[in-house]
Amino acid sequence: MTTKLNHWCVICGTGYHSCDSCEAIGIYSWKKHTDTLNHYQIYFIINDYTYGILNKKQAREKLNQCDMTGWEQFLPNVRVKISEILS
């Protein structure tokens, strides 16, 4: 198994390896976007907030259920959205 970095987390920017063969046959995985399932949950909350599916209060409640450890080191655009939601 190769460990070549072929993806970068859209939340924290960490490089990671994910096998793309499942996606090639139509099976979608959270590993396409994020390095951890927790970061994928954060990704969806931010997207839902950005597109008006969740209001600020709803997004804050959902983020509070996630492990937000080290969010201050997330990518700049993610930190801005999280700060906005938590304010």
DSSP file (Angstrom, degrees, kcal/mol; ACC not computed):
  #  RESIDUE AA STRUCTURE BP1 BP2  ACC     N-H-->O    O-->H-N    N-H-->O    O-->H-N    TCO  KAPPA ALPHA  PHI   PSI    X-CA   Y-CA   Z-CA
    1    1 A M              0   0    0      0, 0.0     2,-0.2     0, 0.0     0, 0.0   0.000 360.0 360.0 360.0 134.3    0.0    0.0    0.0
    2    2 A T        -     0   0    0      1,-0.1    15,-0.0     2,-0.1     0, 0.0  -0.496 360.0-161.3 -84.1 153.6    1.3    3.4   -1.0
    3    3 A T        +     0   0    0     -2,-0.2     2,-0.1     2,-0.1    -1,-0.1   0.101  40.3 143.0-117.9  19.5    1.5    6.3    1.4
    4    4 A K        -     0   0    0      1,-0.1     2,-0.4     2,-0.1    14,-0.2  -0.402  57.4-116.8 -62.4 130.7    1.8    9.0   -1.3
    5    5 A L        +     0   0    0      1,-0.2    12,-0.2    -2,-0.1    -1,-0.1  -0.572  48.9 155.7 -71.0 122.8   -0.1   12.1   -0.3
    6    6 A N        +     0   0    0     10,-1.7     2,-0.3    -2,-0.4    11,-0.2   0.349  57.1  45.1-130.4   2.7   -2.9   12.6   -2.9
    7    7 A H  E     -A   16   0A   0      9,-1.7     9,-2.4     2,-0.0     2,-0.4  -0.977  60.0-152.5-142.9 155.5   -5.5   14.7   -1.0
    8    8 A W  E     -A   15   0A   0     -2,-0.3     7,-0.2     7,-0.2     6,-0.1  -0.999  31.5-110.2-132.1 131.0   -5.4   17.7    1.3
    9    9 A C     >  -     0   0    0      5,-2.7     4,-1.4    -2,-0.4    25,-0.2  -0.337  15.1-147.7 -62.7 130.0   -8.0   18.3    4.0
   10   10 A V  T  4 S+     0   0    0     23,-2.3    -1,-0.2     1,-0.2    24,-0.1   0.569  96.9  45.8 -75.5  -8.2  -10.3   21.2    3.1
   11   11 A I  T  4 S+     0   0    0     22,-0.2    64,-2.6     3,-0.1    67,-0.2   0.862 132.6   8.4 -97.3 -51.7  -10.6   21.9    6.9
   12   12 A C  T  4 S-     0   0    0     62,-0.3    -2,-0.2     2,-0.1    22,-0.1   0.592  89.8-123.6-111.5 -13.4   -7.1   21.8    8.2
   13   13 A G     <  +     0   0    0     -4,-1.4     2,-0.1     1,-0.3    -3,-0.1   0.465  55.0 152.4  85.0   1.3   -4.9   21.5    5.1
   14   14 A T        -     0   0    0     -6,-0.1    -5,-2.7     1,-0.1     2,-0.3  -0.429  43.1-127.9 -67.6 135.7   -3.2   18.2    6.2
   15   15 A G  E     +A    8   0A   0     -7,-0.2     2,-0.3    -2,-0.1    -7,-0.2  -0.623  38.2 162.9 -81.4 143.7   -2.1   16.0    3.4
   16   16 A Y  E     -A    7   0A   0     -9,-2.4    -9,-1.7    -2,-0.3   -10,-1.7  -0.969  36.4-109.2-153.5 164.9   -3.2   12.4    3.5
   17   17 A H        +     0   0    0     -2,-0.3     2,-0.4   -12,-0.2   -12,-0.1  -0.859  33.8 171.1-102.4 135.1   -3.5    9.3    1.3
   18   18 A S        -     0   0    0     -2,-0.4     2,-0.3   -14,-0.2    -2,-0.0  -0.989  35.3-118.3-141.5 134.1   -6.9    8.0    0.2
   19   19 A C        -     0   0    0     -2,-0.4     3,-0.3     1,-0.1     4,-0.3  -0.548  20.8-166.1 -71.0 128.2   -7.5    5.3   -2.4
   20   20 A D     >  +     0   0    0     -2,-0.3     4,-1.6     1,-0.2    -1,-0.1   0.407  64.3  95.8 -95.8   1.4   -9.5    6.8   -5.3
   21   21 A S  H  > S+     0   0    0      1,-0.2     4,-0.8     2,-0.2    -1,-0.2   0.860  81.6  53.1 -65.4 -34.8  -10.6    3.5   -6.8
   22   22 A C  H >4>S+     0   0    0     -3,-0.3     5,-2.6     1,-0.2     3,-1.0   0.918 107.6  51.3 -64.9 -42.3  -14.0    3.4   -5.1
   23   23 A E  H >45S+     0   0    0     -4,-0.3     3,-1.6     1,-0.3    -1,-0.2   0.864 101.4  62.8 -62.4 -34.6  -14.8    6.8   -6.4
   24   24 A A  H 3<5S+     0   0    0     -4,-1.6    -1,-0.3     1,-0.3    -2,-0.2   0.776 107.4  43.3 -62.1 -26.0  -13.9    5.7   -9.9
   25   25 A I  T <<5S-     0   0    0     -3,-1.0    -1,-0.3    -4,-0.8    -2,-0.2   0.257 130.1 -91.9-105.1  12.6  -16.7    3.2   -9.7
   26   26 A G  T < 5S+     0   0    0     -3,-1.6     2,-0.7     1,-0.3    -3,-0.2   0.571  82.5 131.0  96.5  10.0  -19.3    5.5   -8.2
   27   27 A I      < -     0   0    0     -5,-2.6     2,-0.3    -6,-0.1    -1,-0.3  -0.874  45.4-150.0 -98.2 117.6  -18.8    5.0   -4.4
   28   28 A Y        -     0   0    0     -2,-0.7     2,-0.3    -3,-0.1     3,-0.0  -0.661  14.8-172.6 -91.4 139.9  -18.4    8.3   -2.7
   29   29 A S    >   -     0   0    0     -2,-0.3     3,-1.6     1,-0.1     4,-0.2  -0.964  35.7-128.5-132.4 148.6  -16.3    8.7    0.5
   30   30 A W  G >> S+     0   0    0     -2,-0.3     4,-2.0     1,-0.3     3,-1.6   0.732 102.9  78.6 -61.8 -21.6  -15.7   11.5    3.0
   31   31 A K  G 34 S+     0   0    0      1,-0.3    -1,-0.3     2,-0.2    -3,-0.0   0.597  76.4  72.8 -67.9  -9.5  -12.0   10.8    2.4
   32   32 A K  G <4 S+     0   0    0     -3,-1.6    -1,-0.3     1,-0.1   -24,-0.2   0.830 114.2  20.2 -69.6 -30.6  -12.2   12.8   -0.9
   33   33 A H  T <4 S+     0   0    0     -3,-1.6   -23,-2.3    -4,-0.2     2,-0.3   0.747 123.8  32.5-110.6 -32.4  -12.5   16.0    1.1
   34   34 A T     <  -     0   0    0     -4,-2.0    -1,-0.2   -25,-0.2   -25,-0.1  -0.889  59.3-133.2-135.8 159.3  -11.1   15.6    4.6
   35   35 A D  S    S+     0   0    0     -2,-0.3     2,-0.3     1,-0.1    -4,-0.1   0.670  92.8  29.7 -84.6 -18.0   -8.6   13.6    6.6
   36   36 A T  S  > S-     0   0    0     -6,-0.1     4,-1.5     1,-0.1     5,-0.1  -0.961  75.8-121.3-138.9 157.1  -11.0   12.6    9.3
   37   37 A L  H  > S+     0   0    0     -2,-0.3     4,-2.0     1,-0.2     5,-0.1   0.866 114.5  57.5 -63.3 -36.4  -14.7   11.9    9.7
   38   38 A N  H  > S+     0   0    0      1,-0.2     4,-2.0     2,-0.2    -1,-0.2   0.918 105.6  48.9 -60.7 -44.0  -14.8   14.7   12.3
   39   39 A H  H  > S+     0   0    0      1,-0.2     4,-2.5     2,-0.2    -1,-0.2   0.836 107.5  56.2 -66.1 -31.3  -13.5   17.2    9.8
   40   40 A Y  H  X S+     0   0    0     -4,-1.5     4,-2.2     2,-0.2    -1,-0.2   0.891 106.0  50.4 -65.8 -38.9  -16.0   16.0    7.3
   41   41 A Q  H  X S+     0   0    0     -4,-2.0     4,-2.1     2,-0.2    -2,-0.2   0.917 111.4  47.9 -64.0 -42.6  -18.8   16.7    9.8
   42   42 A I  H  X S+     0   0    0     -4,-2.0     4,-2.6     1,-0.2     5,-0.2   0.911 109.0  55.3 -62.4 -42.5  -17.4   20.2   10.3
   43   43 A Y  H  X S+     0   0    0     -4,-2.5     4,-2.3     1,-0.2    -2,-0.2   0.914 109.5  45.8 -55.6 -47.2  -17.2   20.6    6.5
   44   44 A F  H  X S+     0   0    0     -4,-2.2     4,-2.9     2,-0.2    -1,-0.2   0.878 111.1  52.0 -68.2 -37.7  -20.9   19.8    6.1
   45   45 A I  H  X S+     0   0    0     -4,-2.1     4,-2.3     2,-0.2    -2,-0.2   0.938 111.7  46.7 -63.1 -46.0  -21.9   22.1    9.0
   46   46 A I  H  X S+     0   0    0     -4,-2.6     4,-2.8     2,-0.2    -2,-0.2   0.913 113.8  48.5 -63.2 -42.6  -20.0   25.0    7.4
   47   47 A N  H  X S+     0   0    0     -4,-2.3     4,-2.3    -5,-0.2     6,-0.3   0.939 111.4  49.2 -61.9 -46.7  -21.4   24.3    4.0
   48   48 A D  H  <>S+     0   0    0     -4,-2.9     5,-2.4     1,-0.2     6,-1.7   0.876 114.1  46.4 -61.9 -37.5  -25.0   24.1    5.4
   49   49 A Y  H ><5S+     0   0    0     -4,-2.3     3,-1.4     4,-0.2    -2,-0.2   0.930 111.2  51.5 -67.7 -46.1  -24.4   27.4    7.2
   50   50 A T  H 3<5S+     0   0    0     -4,-2.8    -2,-0.2     1,-0.3    -1,-0.2   0.871 113.2  44.8 -59.4 -39.1  -22.9   29.1    4.2
   51   51 A Y  T 3<5S-     0   0    0     -4,-2.3    -1,-0.3    -5,-0.2    -2,-0.2   0.307 117.6-109.6 -93.0   9.2  -25.8   28.1    1.9
   52   52 A G  T < 5S+     0   0    0     -3,-1.4    -3,-0.2     2,-0.3    -4,-0.1   0.612  85.8 119.7  78.6  12.8  -28.5   29.1    4.5
   53   53 A I  S   <S+     0   0    0     -5,-2.4     2,-0.4    -6,-0.3    -4,-0.2   0.852  81.6  33.6 -75.3 -35.3  -29.6   25.5    5.3
   54   54 A L  S    S-     0   0    0     -6,-1.7    -2,-0.3    -9,-0.2    -1,-0.2  -0.944  81.2-138.5-116.4 141.4  -28.6   26.1    8.9
   55   55 A N     >  -     0   0    0     -2,-0.4     4,-2.7    -3,-0.1     5,-0.2  -0.387  39.4 -92.8 -85.2 177.4  -28.8   29.4   10.8
   56   56 A K  H  > S+     0   0    0      1,-0.2     4,-2.6     2,-0.2     5,-0.2   0.902 125.3  49.5 -59.6 -43.7  -26.0   30.6   13.1
   57   57 A K  H  > S+     0   0    0      2,-0.2     4,-2.3     1,-0.2    -1,-0.2   0.930 112.9  46.6 -62.9 -45.7  -27.6   29.1   16.2
   58   58 A Q  H  > S+     0   0    0      1,-0.2     4,-2.1     2,-0.2    -2,-0.2   0.916 113.5  48.8 -62.6 -43.4  -28.2   25.7   14.5
   59   59 A A  H  X S+     0   0    0     -4,-2.7     4,-2.9     1,-0.2    -2,-0.2   0.905 110.6  51.2 -63.8 -41.3  -24.7   25.6   13.1
   60   60 A R  H  X S+     0   0    0     -4,-2.6     4,-2.3    -5,-0.2    -2,-0.2   0.914 109.1  50.8 -62.2 -43.2  -23.2   26.5   16.5
   61   61 A E  H  < S+     0   0    0     -4,-2.3     4,-0.4     1,-0.2    -1,-0.2   0.902 113.3  45.3 -61.7 -40.9  -25.2   23.7   18.2
   62   62 A K  H >< S+     0   0    0     -4,-2.1     3,-1.1     1,-0.2     4,-0.4   0.904 111.8  51.1 -70.4 -41.5  -23.9   21.2   15.6
   63   63 A L  H >< S+     0   0    0     -4,-2.9     3,-1.8     1,-0.3    -2,-0.2   0.880 102.5  61.3 -62.3 -36.2  -20.3   22.5   15.9
   64   64 A N  T 3< S+     0   0    0     -4,-2.3    -1,-0.3     1,-0.3    -2,-0.2   0.690  99.8  56.1 -64.4 -17.0  -20.4   22.1   19.6
   65   65 A Q  T <  S+     0   0    0     -3,-1.1    -1,-0.3    -4,-0.4    -2,-0.2   0.542  98.7  79.4 -88.8  -8.9  -21.0   18.4   19.1
   66   66 A C  S <  S-     0   0    0     -3,-1.8     2,-1.0    -4,-0.4   -27,-0.0  -0.563  94.3-102.8 -95.0 160.6  -17.8   18.1   17.1
   67   67 A D        +     0   0    0     -2,-0.2   -25,-0.1     1,-0.1    -2,-0.1  -0.766  40.9 176.7 -80.3 107.9  -14.3   17.8   18.3
   68   68 A M    >   +     0   0    0     -2,-1.0     3,-2.0    -4,-0.1     4,-0.2   0.162  20.2 149.9-100.9  16.3  -13.1   21.4   17.6
   69   69 A T  T 3  S+     0   0    0      1,-0.3    -2,-0.1     2,-0.1     0, 0.0  -0.275  73.7   4.5 -53.7 126.1   -9.6   20.9   19.1
   70   70 A G  T >  S+     0   0    0      1,-0.1     3,-2.4     2,-0.0    -1,-0.3   0.673  78.8 146.3  75.0  18.4   -7.1   23.1   17.4
   71   71 A W  G X   +     0   0    0     -3,-2.0     3,-1.6     1,-0.3    -2,-0.1   0.760  63.4  71.4 -61.3 -21.9   -9.6   24.9   15.2
   72   72 A E  G 3  S+     0   0    0      1,-0.3    -1,-0.3    -4,-0.2     7,-0.1   0.680  97.9  50.5 -66.6 -15.6   -7.5   28.0   15.5
   73   73 A Q  G <  S+     0   0    0     -3,-2.4    -1,-0.3     6,-0.0    -2,-0.2   0.330  86.4 113.1-102.6   5.0   -5.0   26.3   13.2
   74   74 A F  S <  S-     0   0    0     -3,-1.6   -62,-0.3    -4,-0.2   -63,-0.1  -0.151  86.7 -65.2 -65.6 171.7   -7.5   25.3   10.6
   75   75 A L    >>  -     0   0    0    -64,-2.6     4,-2.5     1,-0.1     3,-0.7  -0.262  53.4-110.8 -57.8 147.4   -7.3   26.9    7.1
   76   76 A P  H 3> S+     0   0    0      0, 0.0     4,-2.2     0, 0.0     5,-0.2   0.863 116.1  50.3 -52.6 -45.0   -8.0   30.6    7.2
   77   77 A N  H 3> S+     0   0    0      1,-0.2     4,-1.5     2,-0.2     5,-0.1   0.839 112.4  48.5 -65.7 -31.0  -11.3   30.5    5.3
   78   78 A V  H <> S+     0   0    0     -3,-0.7     4,-2.7     2,-0.2     5,-0.2   0.902 108.9  52.5 -73.2 -42.8  -12.5   27.8    7.7
   79   79 A R  H  X S+     0   0    0     -4,-2.5     4,-2.8     1,-0.2     5,-0.2   0.901 107.3  53.3 -59.6 -40.6  -11.4   29.8   10.8
   80   80 A V  H  X S+     0   0    0     -4,-2.2     4,-2.2    -5,-0.2    -1,-0.2   0.935 111.6  44.5 -60.7 -46.9  -13.3   32.8    9.6
   81   81 A K  H  X S+     0   0    0     -4,-1.5     4,-2.5     2,-0.2    -2,-0.2   0.912 114.0  49.3 -65.6 -42.7  -16.6   30.8    9.2
   82   82 A I  H  X S+     0   0    0     -4,-2.7     4,-2.7     2,-0.2    -2,-0.2   0.922 111.0  50.1 -63.5 -43.0  -16.1   29.1   12.5
   83   83 A S  H  X S+     0   0    0     -4,-2.8     4,-1.2    -5,-0.2    -1,-0.2   0.908 111.3  49.8 -59.5 -42.3  -15.4   32.4   14.3
   84   84 A E  H  < S+     0   0    0     -4,-2.2     3,-0.3    -5,-0.2    -2,-0.2   0.917 113.1  45.9 -62.9 -44.1  -18.6   33.9   12.7
   85   85 A I  H  < S+     0   0    0     -4,-2.5    -2,-0.2     1,-0.2    -1,-0.2   0.898 115.1  46.2 -66.9 -41.1  -20.7   30.9   13.8
   86   86 A L  H  <        0   0    0     -4,-2.7    -1,-0.2     1,-0.2    -2,-0.2   0.640 360.0 360.0 -79.6 -13.3  -19.3   30.9   17.3
   87   87 A S     <        0   0    0     -4,-1.2    -1,-0.2    -3,-0.3    -2,-0.1   0.498 360.0 360.0 -77.1 360.0  -19.7   34.7   17.8
